[in-house]
């Protein structure tokens, strides 16, 4: 019964924001464009009887021609699961911060920023969390270039030889 209610609410939400609903391994997936993310997250959090009120993960994904920010939602009161995928432009990777809906998104968004360069508009402290401040690039992007092992070995040999 709850699954049918969740399906209905997700379908209604998708219709409001021109989203697409899919199912993957028994989990509903709602794909939306980035500008709708706050409306979608607030809507899912407030579904009557089947709220998806717990954000337990958020991550970035490099899909080649665009990025996705993936939100894994569940409930503190039931078995419902919902995955929301926001499509973010690769040339201008900006999306609204989910910290106004869930404060727990803070460090997860910082990780996506640090690894993919996705900027979260309205984030209270958007700065690198793993890499040092003057690190250049975003290591989990598909276009990130690392030097080959041969170059690393030459540098290591020079450092050890000094």
Secondary structure, 3 states (H helix, E strand, C coil): CHHHHHHHHHHHHHHHHCCEEEEECCEEEEEEEHHHHHHHHHHHHCCCCCCCCEEEEEEEEECCCEEEEEEEEECCCCCCEEEEEEEEECCCCEEECHHHCCCCHHHHHHHHHHHHCCEEECCCCCCCCCCCCCCCCCCCCCCCCCCCHHHHHHHHHHHHHC
